[in-house]
Amino acid sequence: MKFGHAIWYGDRPFEKAIKNIHRIGYDYIELSLDYPTMETLEKNKEMVKRIKALLKDLDMEIGFHAPFAGVELLHPRKIISDAGFKIMERAMKFATQFSPAYFDIHLRGNPPTIKLRDVREEIYDKSILVGQRLSKLNKKLKLNITIENKPNLPFCFLDDFKFFFAGVKDLDMCLDVGHVICANNDGRGKNEGNADISEWIDAFKNKIKVLHLHNCRKTEGSVWDHYILEDGIIDIEKVCKQIKDTKCKYIQLEIFSNENGLANDKDFKRNLELVKTFL
Ligand SMILES: [Zn+2]
């Protein structure tokens, strides 16, 4: 199993952040291509060269988190979903040069009317067409695309993924354990999707290539995800024990906060050591 850490635009300079993650003990980085990371790197070929050389030097792998804010791949309005696909295609072509371990995508398409069954059906129908286009590009570009379950509609429930993978055969999955809890706590999902994490792992044993691991805290009915592992409502040890029997090869500790605010290097190191004891 390889362990990864997220890097986003706020972590500049990237080379310093990569060295730090390596020093703490992680095996790979998951670089978010949300605006303007991809645009910045596209303009700065020297920086790309340096990052590639550094990863090679440190013997680290790279995975990508595809751009998602504003990238509405499944929006029922064709003009919006087409624009989303163009951004995604550009990000995929950009990522190819790194031969990434994986390229993780959120399937978004969130008009306010998404609560209505008929609108959702349009979105789900579109997901198969989009999935097949992604799958075709995936074959050509060799990106190891994974589709991640979201914390909210659409594509946050077990049945959404059963439907998707019945129509799109050759893409893998990134299971985000905190997003399962968020989706189950979202009022709109109450009666539709309360499968627990173990049901997800069971259902997609042969699909889960990447795990996003973090804990969740519940306060006054709201769920806060991306929390340090020791403190929260998810049984991390149980998740780790079950994930061992899947095809999962990459665990990204997607931890952003601790009890006092932003999580820090001490949390990242301690949590990495903790997970290793469970596997
Ligand atoms: Zn995630």
Residues whose N, C-alpha, C, O or C-beta is under 5 A from the ligand:
A	BS01	ZN	D176 H212 E254
